[in-house]
Amino acid sequence: MFLTVVWNHAEAFARERTADDPLAQLLFSLLPEGRFLFVTITACLIARSASSSSTVKRLFVIAWPFLVWSAVYAGVEIAANGSGPGGVGGIVVSILTGSAAPHLYFVFVTIQLTLLAPLIQFLARLGRRTQVVLVVVAAVGQFAVVGFGLVIAPIQFPLGRLCIAYPFWVIGGVALAANLEVATTWFRAHVVHLTVGLGAFAAAYIGIATSVDDPRSFGNDLLLSELRFVWNVLFGLAAVAMCMQLVASTGRWSSMAKRAGERMQDLGYGLFLAHELLLYGVAAVLAPVSGPVPFAVLTPVFFVGAVIATLGFVLVVRRTPLSWSLTGRPMQRRVTRVPALVSG
């Protein structure tokens, strides 16, 4: 999931640098938003937590590096643009609410969900029929949230920083946690169906998006936003099904996937927190040659460059006393298998 987030931010960097590329607009509309699956997995892990002590430990592991990196990004903003909007008070608010960098609100939402752990775990203990009803109600609520977000867009209210903006994804994570064995069997049996359905919807989505005369009008914007919500749901289902199928399989690829997953459990949070800073560095290095490069090429270049640079940075930090503050993991000379405390 951390890699998905890095990809989303890499394509945003590329889009800013290829604003006149028509392909950029089309591909941007098709790229899934990692935050939704991020929220679902977070809710699933919280729902499956065994005790309140694990919740408190998870909260500390998440919150302290979040505050440290928020201060780092706020300092970078001050160095680049002066004191920043709102003076000292505005800086403090940005640090506490995940506004210091574009990606930190993900962690702010995770902290909110962690604080709501007792409620999430209660919902996970409800009967299956009740959970089905909750999923349906949450889906309707999510469509309403999408429309409400468009209505309040002119006032720039940070709705996406609040966990109440993700009812379907939170309840979906709860239902997944409560029915994990059944869900795993279902996903493995429907990999092909979900993949074909995803491709068919992508074709329909492209057809509608390219036929809309005025995509900025409220009605068309609402239509495309609701379609994008459905697209993210289908993509999330297909992605989860493929991952479950890969993990359940045997052979070289399955073994590599499991080892990569274990390594990402150890490095993922640090990679997520640091990648935005390293992405700016990669963009600065590539600035002299990135102008004429097409969006479809520039995005993977930024992604690969950011992942390599950030991975190197995190591996170095893990072997210093700053490891706990910057990655949420204790300092160590060798990366070992550890339990996953942070969803991704």
Secondary structure, DSSP 4 states (H G I P E B T S, - for coil): -HHHHHHHHHHHHHHHH-TT-HHHHHHHHHSPPHHHHHHHHHHHHHHT---HHHHHHHHHHHHHHHHHHHHHHHHHHHHHHTT-TTHHHHHHHHHHTT-SSTTTHHHHHHHHHHHTHHHHHHHHTS-HHHHHHHHHHHHHHHHHHHHHHHHTGGGT--GGGSGGG-HHHHHHHHHHHHTHHHHHHHHHHTHHHHHHHHHHHHHHHHHHHHH-S-TTSHHHHHHHHHHHHHHHHHHHHHHHHHHHHHHHS-SHHHHHHHHHHHHHHHHHHHHHHHHHHHHHHHHHHHHHHHTTS-HHHHHHHHHHHHHHHHHHHHHHHTTSTTHHHHHSS---SS-------S--
